[in-house]
Amino acid sequence: MGNGKELEPGVKGEARAVVDARNTAAAMGSGEIDVFASPAMIALMESAAVAALKGRLPSGETSVGVRLEVSHVAATPLGMQVSAEAVLERIDGRRLFFQVTACDDREKIGEGLHERVLVQREKFMNRVAGKR
């Protein structure tokens, strides 16, 4: 097992970022203005889910994101901090279901659901390498 921490519903993870020239909609190609990009918000939400699992998985095991249902409801300008939180809501075998939210310094900017699947790292990477 991981560090003795249990993988159970209710575990939380967080991730943070500052809006800068690299993670705007204009820079990422998801829009034409300098506000926090939806793809950057989604990546931050996934990072929060990964953080929730840190130290809780058996050696050699990791998780991969397989589904996201997310709304991005408010824009965030350059220089402002954004935080994401992921809460593990349910476990179904190897499938993990998270509630994810993102907020800037003023308000909630996004929310949704994120699903990850537990995989054996080496076996997974061997399968991926077989695609070459």
N, C-alpha and C positions, 0 to 999 in steps of 0.2 A: 504494500500500500504506500501512499504518499507519505506525508509527515505525521500520520496519525489523525489527521483532520478528516471528518466524515463528509462524504458527498451526499447531501440530503437537501430536500426542498428548503428554501429560506436562505441558503448561502448567497452572499452578495459579492460583487466585484465592482471596482470603479476604475475609470481612466479619465485623464485630463489632457487638454490641448489648448494652446493659444492660437487664435485665428491670425495667420500670417500670410505672406505672399504665396506660400506653397500649398495651402489647403483651401483656397478660395474657389468659388464656382468657375471664375474665369481661368484660373491656373489649371484646374482639373478637367476643363472641357465640359462641365455639366451645366454651364450657364455663361453669361457674359459680364457678370458684375463681381465686385470684390466683397463678397460675403462668404461665410462658412459654407462650404460645399456639402450637398447631400451625401456624396460618396465618402467625404471625410467624417461626417457625423455617423454614418453606418459603420465605418472602420473603427471609430471610437467606441461604438456600442459593442462591436465584436470583441474589441480589446478588453472591455469591462467584463464580458462573459468569460474570456480566457483567464482574466485575473481572479474571477470567482472560483475557478477550478485549480488554481495554482496550489501545489502541495497536497492535492486531494485525490490524485489519480495514481494508480499503480505504476511502477517503473516500466518504461517502454510503451506506455499508453499516452495518447494525446486526444484532442478533439478537433473536428473539422466543422466549419459552418456549412449548413446545407439549405437553410431557408431563412428569409427575412420578410416580415411584413411591417413596414415602417412608414410613418407619416412625418414629414418635416414641416412644422407649422409656423415657425418664426425665423426670421433672418438674424444673423449675428455679424456685427461689423469687425473690421480689422482691429487687432489689439485686445479684444475681449477674450476671457477664458471660457472654455466650454468643458463641462463634465458629463460623463455618462455613467449610468449605473445599470447593472444587470442583476436580476434576482432570479435564481433558479426556482421555477414554479412547480415543475413536474419532471419525474424521471420515468421513462418507459423503456426498460431494457437498456440498450445502448444509446437511446435517444434522450436528449436533454432539452427542456423547453424553458426559455428565459423570457421574462418581462423586461424590456429595456426602455430607458428614458434618457434624454439628454437635456441639459439646461445650460444657459449662459448665465452671466452674472445678474440678469434681470428676470428671466422667465424660462418656462419650459419651451424647448425648441423642437422636440421630437419625442416620439414614443412608438412602441410596437412590440412585436414578438420575434424571437430569434430561436432557431433550432440548431443544435449541434449534435454530432454523432461521435461517440467514443470509438477510436480505432487503435490498433496496434501499429505504432509508428513505422517499424521496419517493414512489416507486411504491406502497409499502405504505400510506402515509398517504392517498394519493389514493384507493386502493381502500376504505379505511375511511371516508373522507369521503363516498364514493358510497352508503353505507348510509343516509344521512340522508334 
